[in-house]
Amino acid sequence: MLTLARQQQSGSIDDHQLLAASAAGDERAFAGLVARHGEMVRAVALRFTNDGTASEDIVQEVFWKVWQKRETWDGDGKARFSTWLYRVTLNLCIDRSRKHKARSWFTGPTENADLVAAAEPGPEQSTRAREELALVRADIADLPVKQKAALLLSAIAGAPNAEIAQSLDVTVGAVEQAISRARRTLRDKRQAREGD
């Protein structure tokens, strides 16, 4: 176990090794998985729910599922742990969204809105920035689920297209197309507003 802790600190241990050690009863290894991936799961959940409490619940549910599957999950030797984790996270977000009939994934105040507003020099510009941010959030909320998911995993989690494709059970080309369509839709809506 001491060797595992040293490997973890040096970053030389991968997710599969941490999962295997967790399955063998090493709680520090499981804590290492949570530490490594917790912020990504939280960021994805927060963007989908726009609710801090709901996103924390999702984080707990995701890692509870990881804990339950730690002894049986092997990824078929091909899949990366993070790919499976993205899928579990997205599925829980979508399920929660359906349960609560919440279609707004990007509405209401967020930390980012405060950062954008704080960067503006005056109250008039701050108000304008908040209004634009709210419009962008509404535009994103209107995107089809797969486009939102692909855009989110790309922009927030920084996932490569191949991993996003595995998480969404689509081809890499479909992911590229979804991201491209989402960006085009957002750009077109912004340009239409600016033309008014």
N, C-alpha and C positions, 0 to 999 in steps of 0.2 A: 504493500500500500504506500510505503514511503516513496518507492520508485514512481508510482503513478502520480503522486502529488508533485514530485519534481518534474515529471514530464508535462504535467498540466501547467505548471508555472512557466515552463520554457516554451509552451505552445506546440510541443512535438507530438502530443497525443491527439488522435482524431476522434470524431464523434462516435464511430463504431467501437473504438476501444473504451470510451467513457460509458457507452451503453452496456457493453459486455461487463465492465467492472460494476456498474449499477446492478445488473442482473445477478452478480455474485454477492451483492449485499453492501457494496461500497457506497455509502450515502454521499461522501465527498465527490465521488465521480458524478453522481446524479446532480449534485449542486453545481458541478462544473458545466454540465449540459444546460442547466437553467441559466447560469451566469453567461454562458456563451450565446445563447439564443433568446433569452428572455426579453431583451429590449426590442428585438425584431418582431417577436410575437406581439408584444405590447403595442408597438407602433402600427402594425397592421390592424390589430383589433380596434385601436383608438380611431383610426381612419374610417373603418367600416361602421363603427357604432357611434362615434363622436360623443361617447359617454365614458368618462373615466372609470366609474364603478363597473359598468358592463364590460369594459375592456379588461379590467383586473380579473373579473369573473372568468372571462374567456382564457386569459393567461393561466389561471389556476386549472381550468378544465383541460386545456391543452397539455399541461405538464402532468396532470393526473392521468390522462390517456397514455402519455409516454411512460409514466411509472407502471401502469397496468400492463403495457406491452413490452416492457424492457427485457423480459426473459424470452419472449417469442419472436420479436422483430428481428429480421435479418436483412431486409431490403433486397432479398433475392440475390444478394451478392453484387447487384448492379446499381440499385437506387442509393442515392445519398440520403443520409438522415435528414438533412435540411429540406430536401424535396418533400419528404413525407411530412415533415413538420409544417411546411407551407400549406400542404393540402389539408391537414387536420385543422390548422388555424382558419383557413378560408371556409372550410365546411362549417365550423362552429359559428363563424361570423355570419354566414349566409343563413344558417338555421335560426340563429337569434334574430336576425333581421326579419325572417319570415314569421317567426312566432309573434313578434311585436309589431309586425306590419310596418316596420320602420324603413322607409325608403331613403332617408337622408343620412348619408354617410359622411357628408362634408358640410353640415350646417351647424350654426351656432359658433360661439367663441372657442378658439383653441389657443394653444401656446403660440402657434405660428402667427395668428392674427395679432396678438400682442406684440410679437417681435417686429412684424411689418409696420404696425402703427408706431412703435417706439422709434423706428428708424426715420420716420417722417418728421420734418421740422415743425410743422404747424398743425393746429387742430383741423383746419379745412382739408389739408392734404391727408391727414390721418383719417378723417371721415371718408374721404374719397377712396383711400386704400382699403378701408374696411368694407365699403360697399362693393368694390371690385372683387375682393376676396370672397364675399358672400355670393356674388354672382357666379364666380368660378366654381365654388363648392356646389351650387345648385346645378350648374352644367355637368359637373362630374357625377352628381347623384342621378342624373337622367341617363347616363351611359348604361348600356347593357351590362349585365353582371360579369360576363367573361372579359369584356373590355376594361371594366373597373379593376377586376382582379389582376389582369395582366399588367395594367398601368401601375397599380399599387405595388405589386411584387417587384416590378422593375425600378420604380422611382423610390419607394420607401425602403424595401428590403435589399435593393441592389442585386437581386437574383439574376443570374444569366438566363437567357431565353430558353435554353435546353431544360433547365430546372423548372422554369415556369410552365413549360410544355408538359413535363411529367406531372407537375402538381395539378394542372387543369385537365390532364388526360387529353391533350390535343397535340398537333404537330408543332414543330418550331416555327414553321411557316405561318401557321394559324396564330401563334403568339405574336409574331412580327406584324402580321396584318391587324390583329386586335389593337396593339399598341399604336400602330400608325393611324388606324381609324379613330381611335380615342383622341389622339393628339390633333388630328385634322378636324374632328367635330368641335373640340374645345377652341381651336384657333378660329374656325369659321364663326362660331357663336360670338367670340370676342370681337372679331372684325365687324360682324353685323351690328353689335352694340356701338362700336366706335363710329360706324357709318350713320347712326341715328342722330 
